[in-house]
């Protein structure tokens, strides 16, 4: 077989530290007991999934109790298992305000970060990301908030989520420290970052892509709304590699040279263990282009 392109090594997030290739998102931490949450988090670290993706807005869907409720659940888990927080690199997101909907003003970003830390019961976030771009805030104001939060010891590194490459560039020109992470939607069912400049910019600027919806919100498992041709290719390769379709799909994300972290939202340790087998998958260029062509429905020239 040709060279394997799936990267199983660590990803560096500057002073925030190194993380494994798979990250755990808490947007579905709306069910289950604190003990179950602790078991999930412990399983994640045992599997090397040491990036924990959070956001203040998590809890408004998936049957949650409201804004901030997932962070509160995470805080209860940390209190129940002393030392557990220190096993993770926490990437927190702020900037969505229901009813507005976006506010990246310095006042809001600082206040939102403080509130998130309080809910989680932690002293600092390893990485803070602006959840979605706010075109009505000047990049210099966002940069000022970042500088203040770092100076106060509340955040170590910074990034953005769902930004266009042009928006990232504008902010990069204003910040004191280069951004360490960009969070795009990226999966074998949503391949736009391959061609819209997002992953190219991550490679050029040494930012780690934190790929959200790496399983397309679970649709790559259920097949809902997914091209039949893509499911067939994924299942064929998964059979060859002796893994689940989910693991194969995550391996696709891990194969890009920008070395993304694939974020997954399962709340079951057994499913997380199956997904973690993605790092054992071998995919070469032929495999990857088969997936891309099946996803887009267009043959490459």
URHUGI-V814837 format. One record per helix or strand. SS is the DSSP state (~ for helix, > for strand). FROM is the first residue (numbers start at 1). TO is the last residue. Records with the same first field share a line. If there is no record, write none. Layout:
SS = FROM-TO ; FROM-TO
//
This chain:
> = 11-12 ; 18-19 ; 22-25 ; 51-55 ; 89-94 ; 96-97 ; 101-102 ; 125-130 ; 155-161 ; 181-183 ; 185-185 ; 187-187 ; 190-190 ; 208-212 ; 261-264
~ = 14-16 ; 34-46 ; 69-80 ; 85-87 ; 106-120 ; 139-151 ; 165-172 ; 192-194 ; 198-205 ; 216-222 ; 228-241 ; 245-254 ; 269-280 ; 285-296
//
